[in-house]
Amino acid sequence: MAATDRLTFVLNMREGAPFQWSNFNFNSMIMFNGVPIAANEDGIFSLFDADDDNGTNIDAFFELVKTDLGTSETKKIRFYYFTGETSGDLKIKMQVDDGEERTFLVPAKKIGQLQHRLHRVDGRNDLRGVYWRPRIENTKGCDFSVDAIDILLSLLGNR
């Protein structure tokens, strides 16, 4: 079975949080003495202790569910505020109602593994809708976590 045919599911028992990986060429995973271990037909491997995958950047993203942000009115987003940590810039892809999408860059304000407000990103005046779906991606394989996304809206009414 090729790596592109596999989808790996993991459940964090302490948090009850599920995770999934695609194109991850392993058929089993376990946490052993605090070290994530995975296996496939070629052997057993220690995971997440390298900055790249055999010289290739490790792309990572998460996508939130589509939401009306608590109101059924058409809206535009004036500002996004991101809190978390990152070792590089992040890309935000914001999709609205019919699939129209814009990409924003969140430059790393402070480089390093420190929790802080990452950056304020201006929204786009031409992107309006009722339902919104954000996707947050790393760039150049950087490590990141996002603890909070605060949004300042402008309500435009029902159009």
VMD Tcl script that builds the backbone (N, CA, C; Angstrom):
set m [mol new atoms 477]
animate dup $m
set s [atomselect $m all]
$s set {name element resname resid chain x y z} {
  {N N MET 1 A 0.839 -1.172 0.000}
  {CA C MET 1 A 0.000 0.000 0.000}
  {C C MET 1 A 0.887 1.240 0.000}
  {N N ALA 2 A 0.650 2.157 -0.911}
  {CA C ALA 2 A 1.454 3.373 -1.022}
  {C C ALA 2 A 1.035 4.395 0.032}
  {N N ALA 3 A 1.927 5.327 0.327}
  {CA C ALA 3 A 1.652 6.366 1.326}
  {C C ALA 3 A 0.422 7.186 0.960}
  {N N THR 4 A 0.189 7.382 -0.334}
  {CA C THR 4 A -0.956 8.190 -0.752}
  {C C THR 4 A -2.280 7.465 -0.540}
  {N N ASP 5 A -2.249 6.159 -0.276}
  {CA C ASP 5 A -3.470 5.389 -0.050}
  {C C ASP 5 A -3.842 5.298 1.421}
  {N N ARG 6 A -3.016 5.826 2.294}
  {CA C ARG 6 A -3.231 5.649 3.726}
  {C C ARG 6 A -3.776 6.904 4.380}
  {N N LEU 7 A -4.642 6.686 5.334}
  {CA C LEU 7 A -5.152 7.748 6.187}
  {C C LEU 7 A -5.026 7.237 7.610}
  {N N THR 8 A -4.306 7.961 8.453}
  {CA C THR 8 A -4.049 7.523 9.817}
  {C C THR 8 A -4.883 8.344 10.788}
  {N N PHE 9 A -5.603 7.670 11.671}
  {CA C PHE 9 A -6.404 8.323 12.707}
  {C C PHE 9 A -5.779 8.048 14.062}
  {N N VAL 10 A -5.740 9.081 14.908}
  {CA C VAL 10 A -5.187 8.948 16.251}
  {C C VAL 10 A -6.159 9.623 17.213}
  {N N LEU 11 A -6.365 9.017 18.366}
  {CA C LEU 11 A -7.218 9.613 19.390}
  {C C LEU 11 A -6.384 9.888 20.624}
  {N N ASN 12 A -6.309 11.154 21.013}
  {CA C ASN 12 A -5.641 11.544 22.245}
  {C C ASN 12 A -6.604 11.194 23.376}
  {N N MET 13 A -6.306 10.147 24.118}
  {CA C MET 13 A -7.222 9.648 25.146}
  {C C MET 13 A -7.389 10.632 26.302}
  {N N ARG 14 A -6.346 11.360 26.633}
  {CA C ARG 14 A -6.427 12.319 27.738}
  {C C ARG 14 A -7.350 13.482 27.390}
  {N N GLU 15 A -7.222 14.012 26.182}
  {CA C GLU 15 A -8.007 15.169 25.756}
  {C C GLU 15 A -9.294 14.769 25.031}
  {N N GLY 16 A -9.356 13.517 24.558}
  {CA C GLY 16 A -10.501 13.093 23.759}
  {C C GLY 16 A -10.511 13.751 22.388}
  {N N ALA 17 A -9.347 14.165 21.925}
  {CA C ALA 17 A -9.236 14.903 20.665}
  {C C ALA 17 A -8.745 13.981 19.550}
  {N N PRO 18 A -9.496 13.887 18.452}
  {CA C PRO 18 A -9.037 13.080 17.314}
  {C C PRO 18 A -8.145 13.890 16.380}
  {N N PHE 19 A -7.205 13.214 15.741}
  {CA C PHE 19 A -6.322 13.804 14.746}
  {C C PHE 19 A -6.286 12.860 13.560}
  {N N GLN 20 A -5.990 13.399 12.390}
  {CA C GLN 20 A -5.800 12.531 11.231}
  {C C GLN 20 A -4.655 13.048 10.380}
  {N N TRP 21 A -3.974 12.125 9.743}
  {CA C TRP 21 A -2.891 12.427 8.822}
  {C C TRP 21 A -3.177 11.715 7.513}
  {N N SER 22 A -2.946 12.414 6.406}
  {CA C SER 22 A -3.022 11.755 5.105}
  {C C SER 22 A -1.616 11.726 4.523}
  {N N ASN 23 A -1.390 10.844 3.582}
  {CA C ASN 23 A -0.069 10.665 2.964}
  {C C ASN 23 A 1.004 10.368 4.009}
  {N N PHE 24 A 0.629 9.675 5.027}
  {CA C PHE 24 A 1.502 9.336 6.145}
  {C C PHE 24 A 1.740 7.841 6.030}
  {N N ASN 25 A 2.899 7.429 5.606}
  {CA C ASN 25 A 3.135 6.051 5.197}
  {C C ASN 25 A 3.344 5.100 6.381}
  {N N PHE 26 A 2.372 5.032 7.281}
  {CA C PHE 26 A 2.445 4.130 8.428}
  {C C PHE 26 A 1.108 3.434 8.610}
  {N N ASN 27 A 1.167 2.223 9.148}
  {CA C ASN 27 A -0.074 1.490 9.392}
  {C C ASN 27 A -0.419 1.397 10.874}
  {N N SER 28 A 0.444 1.899 11.746}
  {CA C SER 28 A 0.149 1.902 13.177}
  {C C SER 28 A 1.001 2.957 13.876}
  {N N MET 29 A 0.474 3.449 15.008}
  {CA C MET 29 A 1.176 4.467 15.787}
  {C C MET 29 A 0.939 4.206 17.265}
  {N N ILE 30 A 1.885 4.659 18.090}
  {CA C ILE 30 A 1.755 4.539 19.541}
  {C C ILE 30 A 2.663 5.576 20.195}
  {N N MET 31 A 2.311 5.988 21.399}
  {CA C MET 31 A 3.182 6.841 22.200}
  {C C MET 31 A 3.873 5.923 23.195}
  {N N PHE 32 A 5.212 5.872 23.167}
  {CA C PHE 32 A 5.974 4.988 24.032}
  {C C PHE 32 A 6.993 5.806 24.806}
  {N N ASN 33 A 6.850 5.853 26.118}
  {CA C ASN 33 A 7.738 6.652 26.974}
  {C C ASN 33 A 7.847 8.097 26.501}
  {N N GLY 34 A 6.710 8.657 26.081}
  {CA C GLY 34 A 6.668 10.047 25.648}
  {C C GLY 34 A 7.176 10.290 24.241}
  {N N VAL 35 A 7.519 9.229 23.517}
  {CA C VAL 35 A 8.028 9.358 22.151}
  {C C VAL 35 A 7.014 8.747 21.189}
  {N N PRO 36 A 6.536 9.525 20.192}
  {CA C PRO 36 A 5.630 8.939 19.201}
  {C C PRO 36 A 6.392 7.995 18.271}
  {N N ILE 37 A 5.861 6.791 18.123}
  {CA C ILE 37 A 6.471 5.740 17.312}
  {C C ILE 37 A 5.448 5.308 16.258}
  {N N ALA 38 A 5.898 5.067 15.038}
  {CA C ALA 38 A 5.035 4.556 13.980}
  {C C ALA 38 A 5.738 3.393 13.295}
  {N N ALA 39 A 4.925 2.549 12.653}
  {CA C ALA 39 A 5.481 1.370 11.984}
  {C C ALA 39 A 4.831 1.179 10.618}
  {N N ASN 40 A 5.589 0.554 9.743}
  {CA C ASN 40 A 5.070 0.095 8.457}
  {C C ASN 40 A 5.871 -1.136 8.046}
  {N N GLU 41 A 5.754 -1.550 6.804}
  {CA C GLU 41 A 6.414 -2.761 6.338}
  {C C GLU 41 A 7.940 -2.658 6.398}
  {N N ASP 42 A 8.474 -1.438 6.447}
  {CA C ASP 42 A 9.924 -1.235 6.440}
  {C C ASP 42 A 10.534 -1.124 7.828}
  {N N GLY 43 A 9.697 -1.112 8.891}
  {CA C GLY 43 A 10.262 -1.050 10.237}
  {C C GLY 43 A 9.514 -0.129 11.170}
  {N N ILE 44 A 10.185 0.235 12.260}
  {CA C ILE 44 A 9.633 1.100 13.299}
  {C C ILE 44 A 10.414 2.408 13.293}
  {N N PHE 45 A 9.699 3.521 13.419}
  {CA C PHE 45 A 10.319 4.836 13.271}
  {C C PHE 45 A 9.897 5.760 14.404}
  {N N SER 46 A 10.846 6.560 14.889}
  {CA C SER 46 A 10.562 7.622 15.850}
  {C C SER 46 A 10.061 8.828 15.057}
  {N N LEU 47 A 8.981 9.436 15.531}
  {CA C LEU 47 A 8.368 10.537 14.786}
  {C C LEU 47 A 8.595 11.880 15.458}
  {N N PHE 48 A 8.439 12.910 14.701}
  {CA C PHE 48 A 8.381 14.294 15.171}
  {C C PHE 48 A 9.652 14.746 15.878}
  {N N ASP 49 A 10.774 14.152 15.542}
  {CA C ASP 49 A 12.032 14.605 16.121}
  {C C ASP 49 A 12.960 15.177 15.050}
  {N N ALA 50 A 12.367 15.554 13.905}
  {CA C ALA 50 A 13.150 16.158 12.824}
  {C C ALA 50 A 12.415 17.395 12.322}
  {N N ASP 51 A 13.148 18.311 11.717}
  {CA C ASP 51 A 12.550 19.532 11.192}
  {C C ASP 51 A 12.032 19.375 9.772}
  {N N ASP 52 A 12.375 18.272 9.113}
  {CA C ASP 52 A 11.885 18.034 7.764}
  {C C ASP 52 A 11.704 16.534 7.546}
  {N N ASP 53 A 11.161 16.182 6.402}
  {CA C ASP 53 A 10.939 14.787 6.047}
  {C C ASP 53 A 11.943 14.400 4.977}
  {N N ASN 54 A 13.097 13.940 5.417}
  {CA C ASN 54 A 14.154 13.532 4.502}
  {C C ASN 54 A 14.510 14.659 3.521}
  {N N GLY 55 A 14.624 15.890 4.051}
  {CA C GLY 55 A 15.002 17.040 3.238}
  {C C GLY 55 A 13.848 17.826 2.653}
  {N N THR 56 A 12.625 17.352 2.812}
  {CA C THR 56 A 11.443 18.034 2.286}
  {C C THR 56 A 10.694 18.707 3.429}
  {N N ASN 57 A 10.251 19.965 3.214}
  {CA C ASN 57 A 9.460 20.654 4.229}
  {C C ASN 57 A 8.207 19.849 4.560}
  {N N ILE 58 A 7.780 19.912 5.800}
  {CA C ILE 58 A 6.565 19.225 6.231}
  {C C ILE 58 A 5.426 20.233 6.221}
  {N N ASP 59 A 4.516 20.059 5.270}
  {CA C ASP 59 A 3.358 20.939 5.168}
  {C C ASP 59 A 2.328 20.530 6.210}
  {N N ALA 60 A 1.727 21.513 6.877}
  {CA C ALA 60 A 0.705 21.244 7.882}
  {C C ALA 60 A -0.383 22.293 7.776}
  {N N PHE 61 A -1.608 21.904 8.073}
  {CA C PHE 61 A -2.728 22.841 8.072}
  {C C PHE 61 A -3.831 22.292 8.959}
  {N N PHE 62 A -4.739 23.178 9.323}
  {CA C PHE 62 A -6.003 22.745 9.887}
  {C C PHE 62 A -7.092 23.647 9.333}
  {N N GLU 63 A -8.274 23.089 9.207}
  {CA C GLU 63 A -9.401 23.809 8.642}
  {C C GLU 63 A -10.540 23.747 9.636}
  {N N LEU 64 A -11.110 24.898 9.942}
  {CA C LEU 64 A -12.227 24.952 10.870}
  {C C LEU 64 A -13.534 24.714 10.130}
  {N N VAL 65 A -14.560 24.377 10.863}
  {CA C VAL 65 A -15.867 24.136 10.242}
  {C C VAL 65 A -16.433 25.444 9.715}
  {N N LYS 66 A -17.279 25.327 8.707}
  {CA C LYS 66 A -17.947 26.495 8.157}
  {C C LYS 66 A -18.874 27.049 9.231}
  {N N THR 67 A -18.859 28.363 9.431}
  {CA C THR 67 A -19.643 28.990 10.489}
  {C C THR 67 A -20.251 30.299 10.013}
  {N N ASP 68 A -21.383 30.659 10.604}
  {CA C ASP 68 A -21.973 31.971 10.321}
  {C C ASP 68 A -21.534 32.996 11.361}
  {N N LEU 69 A -20.595 32.621 12.225}
  {CA C LEU 69 A -20.021 33.481 13.252}
  {C C LEU 69 A -21.094 34.060 14.172}
  {N N GLY 70 A -22.159 33.300 14.375}
  {CA C GLY 70 A -23.185 33.689 15.334}
  {C C GLY 70 A -24.276 34.599 14.809}
  {N N THR 71 A -24.263 34.902 13.520}
  {CA C THR 71 A -25.315 35.744 12.951}
  {C C THR 71 A -25.560 35.342 11.498}
  {N N SER 72 A -26.825 35.389 11.092}
  {CA C SER 72 A -27.173 35.011 9.720}
  {C C SER 72 A -27.067 36.192 8.761}
  {N N GLU 73 A -26.610 37.335 9.246}
  {CA C GLU 73 A -26.444 38.498 8.374}
  {C C GLU 73 A -25.186 38.362 7.515}
  {N N THR 74 A -25.211 39.003 6.364}
  {CA C THR 74 A -24.009 39.106 5.544}
  {C C THR 74 A -23.012 39.973 6.301}
  {N N LYS 75 A -21.755 39.604 6.225}
  {CA C LYS 75 A -20.735 40.316 6.995}
  {C C LYS 75 A -19.412 40.329 6.243}
  {N N LYS 76 A -18.580 41.254 6.656}
  {CA C LYS 76 A -17.187 41.242 6.218}
  {C C LYS 76 A -16.351 41.241 7.492}
  {N N ILE 77 A -15.150 40.734 7.388}
  {CA C ILE 77 A -14.264 40.681 8.541}
  {C C ILE 77 A -13.277 41.833 8.420}
  {N N ARG 78 A -13.275 42.692 9.443}
  {CA C ARG 78 A -12.383 43.855 9.426}
  {C C ARG 78 A -10.966 43.462 9.822}
  {N N PHE 79 A -10.843 42.670 10.921}
  {CA C PHE 79 A -9.526 42.257 11.402}
  {C C PHE 79 A -9.592 40.841 11.946}
  {N N TYR 80 A -8.483 40.123 11.841}
  {CA C TYR 80 A -8.270 38.838 12.489}
  {C C TYR 80 A -7.119 39.034 13.470}
  {N N TYR 81 A -7.251 38.481 14.639}
  {CA C TYR 81 A -6.159 38.485 15.611}
  {C C TYR 81 A -5.831 37.032 15.928}
  {N N PHE 82 A -4.609 36.632 15.748}
  {CA C PHE 82 A -4.184 35.262 15.983}
  {C C PHE 82 A -3.288 35.208 17.206}
  {N N THR 83 A -3.537 34.250 18.094}
  {CA C THR 83 A -2.709 34.038 19.272}
  {C C THR 83 A -2.159 32.621 19.214}
  {N N GLY 84 A -0.882 32.459 19.482}
  {CA C GLY 84 A -0.263 31.144 19.458}
  {C C GLY 84 A 1.241 31.270 19.406}
  {N N GLU 85 A 1.848 30.322 18.736}
  {CA C GLU 85 A 3.302 30.356 18.571}
  {C C GLU 85 A 3.640 29.824 17.190}
  {N N THR 86 A 4.739 30.310 16.655}
  {CA C THR 86 A 5.152 29.869 15.329}
  {C C THR 86 A 6.653 30.089 15.152}
  {N N SER 87 A 7.249 29.280 14.296}
  {CA C SER 87 A 8.660 29.462 13.966}
  {C C SER 87 A 8.815 30.089 12.583}
  {N N GLY 88 A 7.698 30.549 11.998}
  {CA C GLY 88 A 7.727 31.182 10.682}
  {C C GLY 88 A 6.375 31.771 10.347}
  {N N ASP 89 A 6.224 32.243 9.118}
  {CA C ASP 89 A 4.975 32.859 8.680}
  {C C ASP 89 A 3.879 31.801 8.492}
  {N N LEU 90 A 2.636 32.237 8.654}
  {CA C LEU 90 A 1.475 31.385 8.410}
  {C C LEU 90 A 0.662 31.956 7.261}
  {N N LYS 91 A -0.072 31.072 6.581}
  {CA C LYS 91 A -0.981 31.465 5.515}
  {C C LYS 91 A -2.399 31.165 5.972}
  {N N ILE 92 A -3.293 32.118 5.781}
  {CA C ILE 92 A -4.697 31.935 6.126}
  {C C ILE 92 A -5.489 31.982 4.826}
  {N N LYS 93 A -6.246 30.932 4.569}
  {CA C LYS 93 A -7.146 30.923 3.421}
  {C C LYS 93 A -8.556 31.026 3.980}
  {N N MET 94 A -9.255 32.110 3.621}
  {CA C MET 94 A -10.605 32.323 4.114}
  {C C MET 94 A -11.572 32.115 2.960}
  {N N GLN 95 A -12.506 31.194 3.144}
  {CA C GLN 95 A -13.491 30.884 2.116}
  {C C GLN 95 A -14.858 31.342 2.597}
  {N N VAL 96 A -15.640 31.942 1.712}
  {CA C VAL 96 A -16.997 32.365 2.049}
  {C C VAL 96 A -18.001 31.594 1.208}
  {N N ASP 97 A -19.268 31.806 1.549}
  {CA C ASP 97 A -20.454 31.137 1.011}
  {C C ASP 97 A -20.261 30.241 -0.207}
  {N N ASP 98 A -20.037 30.855 -1.342}
  {CA C ASP 98 A -20.054 30.129 -2.616}
  {C C ASP 98 A -18.700 29.567 -3.006}
  {N N GLY 99 A -17.736 29.636 -2.106}
  {CA C GLY 99 A -16.416 29.097 -2.410}
  {C C GLY 99 A -15.395 30.158 -2.757}
  {N N GLU 100 A -15.817 31.439 -2.839}
  {CA C GLU 100 A -14.848 32.504 -3.078}
  {C C GLU 100 A -13.824 32.489 -1.944}
  {N N GLU 101 A -12.562 32.677 -2.292}
  {CA C GLU 101 A -11.498 32.496 -1.308}
  {C C GLU 101 A -10.445 33.590 -1.457}
  {N N ARG 102 A -9.900 33.998 -0.318}
  {CA C ARG 102 A -8.768 34.929 -0.301}
  {C C ARG 102 A -7.697 34.342 0.612}
  {N N THR 103 A -6.444 34.632 0.291}
  {CA C THR 103 A -5.324 34.159 1.097}
  {C C THR 103 A -4.636 35.359 1.741}
  {N N PHE 104 A -4.351 35.226 3.031}
  {CA C PHE 104 A -3.681 36.260 3.804}
  {C C PHE 104 A -2.406 35.672 4.372}
  {N N LEU 105 A -1.402 36.493 4.519}
  {CA C LEU 105 A -0.163 36.072 5.152}
  {C C LEU 105 A -0.126 36.645 6.559}
  {N N VAL 106 A 0.186 35.796 7.529}
  {CA C VAL 106 A 0.374 36.235 8.907}
  {C C VAL 106 A 1.866 36.144 9.181}
  {N N PRO 107 A 2.570 37.274 9.062}
  {CA C PRO 107 A 4.007 37.229 9.299}
  {C C PRO 107 A 4.310 36.948 10.765}
  {N N ALA 108 A 5.334 36.172 11.001}
  {CA C ALA 108 A 5.729 35.857 12.372}
  {C C ALA 108 A 6.238 37.136 13.020}
  {N N LYS 109 A 5.538 37.558 14.042}
  {CA C LYS 109 A 5.894 38.791 14.756}
  {C C LYS 109 A 7.112 38.549 15.630}
  {N N LYS 110 A 7.071 37.455 16.358}
  {CA C LYS 110 A 8.199 37.024 17.175}
  {C C LYS 110 A 8.521 35.608 16.745}
  {N N ILE 111 A 9.720 35.364 16.364}
  {CA C ILE 111 A 10.122 34.016 15.991}
  {C C ILE 111 A 10.490 33.271 17.264}
  {N N GLY 112 A 10.029 32.054 17.357}
  {CA C GLY 112 A 10.381 31.242 18.515}
  {C C GLY 112 A 9.159 30.598 19.131}
  {N N GLN 113 A 9.400 29.718 20.031}
  {CA C GLN 113 A 8.341 28.946 20.650}
  {C C GLN 113 A 7.814 29.667 21.887}
  {N N LEU 114 A 7.183 30.809 21.686}
  {CA C LEU 114 A 6.613 31.588 22.770}
  {C C LEU 114 A 5.140 31.841 22.475}
  {N N GLN 115 A 4.288 31.721 23.475}
  {CA C GLN 115 A 2.874 32.028 23.307}
  {C C GLN 115 A 2.714 33.547 23.296}
  {N N HIS 116 A 2.058 34.076 22.277}
  {CA C HIS 116 A 1.814 35.506 22.198}
  {C C HIS 116 A 0.814 35.779 21.090}
  {N N ARG 117 A 0.318 37.002 21.048}
  {CA C ARG 117 A -0.537 37.400 19.934}
  {C C ARG 117 A 0.359 37.491 18.707}
  {N N LEU 118 A 0.092 36.644 17.734}
  {CA C LEU 118 A 0.973 36.550 16.574}
  {C C LEU 118 A 0.914 37.806 15.709}
  {N N HIS 119 A -0.301 38.208 15.354}
  {CA C HIS 119 A -0.393 39.337 14.443}
  {C C HIS 119 A -1.843 39.736 14.254}
  {N N ARG 120 A -2.034 40.993 13.907}
  {CA C ARG 120 A -3.341 41.463 13.464}
  {C C ARG 120 A -3.308 41.483 11.946}
  {N N VAL 121 A -4.303 40.877 11.325}
  {CA C VAL 121 A -4.372 40.821 9.870}
  {C C VAL 121 A -5.616 41.568 9.433}
  {N N ASP 122 A -5.462 42.502 8.506}
  {CA C ASP 122 A -6.609 43.234 7.984}
  {C C ASP 122 A -7.440 42.319 7.098}
  {N N GLY 123 A -8.755 42.411 7.238}
  {CA C GLY 123 A -9.662 41.679 6.357}
  {C C GLY 123 A -9.695 42.338 4.993}
  {N N ARG 124 A -10.442 41.766 4.088}
  {CA C ARG 124 A -10.562 42.312 2.736}
  {C C ARG 124 A -11.963 42.881 2.563}
  {N N ASN 125 A -12.059 44.126 2.095}
  {CA C ASN 125 A -13.364 44.749 1.895}
  {C C ASN 125 A -14.183 44.052 0.826}
  {N N ASP 126 A -13.535 43.362 -0.106}
  {CA C ASP 126 A -14.266 42.725 -1.200}
  {C C ASP 126 A -14.728 41.307 -0.870}
  {N N LEU 127 A -14.415 40.802 0.315}
  {CA C LEU 127 A -14.821 39.450 0.701}
  {C C LEU 127 A -15.961 39.575 1.707}
  {N N ARG 128 A -17.170 39.171 1.270}
  {CA C ARG 128 A -18.369 39.297 2.089}
  {C C ARG 128 A -19.166 38.020 1.986}
  {N N GLY 129 A -19.816 37.652 3.076}
  {CA C GLY 129 A -20.642 36.461 3.042}
  {C C GLY 129 A -21.301 36.188 4.375}
  {N N VAL 130 A -22.137 35.166 4.393}
  {CA C VAL 130 A -22.810 34.725 5.618}
  {C C VAL 130 A -21.974 33.643 6.282}
  {N N TYR 131 A -21.505 32.664 5.501}
  {CA C TYR 131 A -20.749 31.533 6.044}
  {C C TYR 131 A -19.271 31.667 5.709}
  {N N TRP 132 A -18.433 31.371 6.706}
  {CA C TRP 132 A -16.989 31.526 6.584}
  {C C TRP 132 A -16.302 30.237 7.001}
  {N N ARG 133 A -15.214 29.904 6.304}
  {CA C ARG 133 A -14.410 28.728 6.657}
  {C C ARG 133 A -12.930 29.081 6.544}
  {N N PRO 134 A -12.239 29.197 7.688}
  {CA C PRO 134 A -10.805 29.485 7.640}
  {C C PRO 134 A -9.955 28.210 7.572}
  {N N ARG 135 A -8.851 28.306 6.863}
  {CA C ARG 135 A -7.845 27.246 6.796}
  {C C ARG 135 A -6.507 27.897 7.120}
  {N N ILE 136 A -5.804 27.363 8.098}
  {CA C ILE 136 A -4.531 27.916 8.539}
  {C C ILE 136 A -3.436 26.946 8.124}
  {N N GLU 137 A -2.410 27.450 7.405}
  {CA C GLU 137 A -1.329 26.621 6.867}
  {C C GLU 137 A 0.025 27.163 7.309}
  {N N ASN 138 A 0.990 26.275 7.423}
  {CA C ASN 138 A 2.355 26.737 7.663}
  {C C ASN 138 A 3.009 27.094 6.331}
  {N N THR 139 A 4.137 27.788 6.404}
  {CA C THR 139 A 4.941 28.062 5.219}
  {C C THR 139 A 6.340 27.522 5.482}
  {N N LYS 140 A 6.954 27.007 4.462}
  {CA C LYS 140 A 8.328 26.486 4.538}
  {C C LYS 140 A 8.505 25.479 5.676}
  {N N GLY 141 A 7.452 24.733 5.980}
  {CA C GLY 141 A 7.545 23.684 6.990}
  {C C GLY 141 A 7.670 24.168 8.419}
  {N N CYS 142 A 7.311 25.425 8.690}
  {CA C CYS 142 A 7.490 25.946 10.052}
  {C C CYS 142 A 6.551 25.248 11.046}
  {N N ASP 143 A 6.991 25.183 12.291}
  {CA C ASP 143 A 6.162 24.674 13.378}
  {C C ASP 143 A 5.207 25.776 13.798}
  {N N PHE 144 A 3.965 25.398 14.204}
  {CA C PHE 144 A 3.037 26.411 14.674}
  {C C PHE 144 A 1.940 25.786 15.519}
  {N N SER 145 A 1.346 26.615 16.342}
  {CA C SER 145 A 0.103 26.275 17.022}
  {C C SER 145 A -0.711 27.554 17.098}
  {N N VAL 146 A -2.010 27.433 17.008}
  {CA C VAL 146 A -2.904 28.574 17.124}
  {C C VAL 146 A -3.817 28.290 18.300}
  {N N ASP 147 A -3.764 29.167 19.297}
  {CA C ASP 147 A -4.585 28.997 20.494}
  {C C ASP 147 A -5.919 29.709 20.377}
  {N N ALA 148 A -5.952 30.828 19.662}
  {CA C ALA 148 A -7.187 31.596 19.538}
  {C C ALA 148 A -7.172 32.392 18.249}
  {N N ILE 149 A -8.361 32.577 17.693}
  {CA C ILE 149 A -8.566 33.466 16.556}
  {C C ILE 149 A -9.695 34.402 16.964}
  {N N ASP 150 A -9.377 35.671 17.109}
  {CA C ASP 150 A -10.391 36.675 17.426}
  {C C ASP 150 A -10.698 37.431 16.153}
  {N N ILE 151 A -11.992 37.710 15.934}
  {CA C ILE 151 A -12.427 38.334 14.689}
  {C C ILE 151 A -13.272 39.555 15.010}
  {N N LEU 152 A -13.000 40.658 14.319}
  {CA C LEU 152 A -13.820 41.854 14.422}
  {C C LEU 152 A -14.627 41.966 13.137}
  {N N LEU 153 A -15.955 41.900 13.260}
  {CA C LEU 153 A -16.857 41.869 12.119}
  {C C LEU 153 A -17.466 43.239 11.831}
  {N N SER 154 A -17.921 43.425 10.609}
  {CA C SER 154 A -18.838 44.492 10.231}
  {C C SER 154 A -20.060 43.805 9.645}
  {N N LEU 155 A -21.224 44.016 10.270}
  {CA C LEU 155 A -22.458 43.416 9.776}
  {C C LEU 155 A -23.015 44.289 8.647}
  {N N LEU 156 A -23.427 43.643 7.570}
  {CA C LEU 156 A -23.899 44.356 6.392}
  {C C LEU 156 A -25.391 44.152 6.165}
  {N N GLY 157 A -26.064 43.395 7.038}
  {CA C GLY 157 A -27.494 43.129 6.885}
  {C C GLY 157 A -27.730 41.920 5.998}
  {N N ASN 158 A -28.985 41.604 5.771}
  {CA C ASN 158 A -29.368 40.471 4.920}
  {C C ASN 158 A -29.546 40.976 3.508}
  {N N ARG 159 A -28.676 40.548 2.629}
  {CA C ARG 159 A -28.715 41.007 1.228}
  {C C ARG 159 A -29.150 39.902 0.326}
}
mol reanalyze $m
mol bondsrecalc $m
mol representation Tube
mol addrep $m
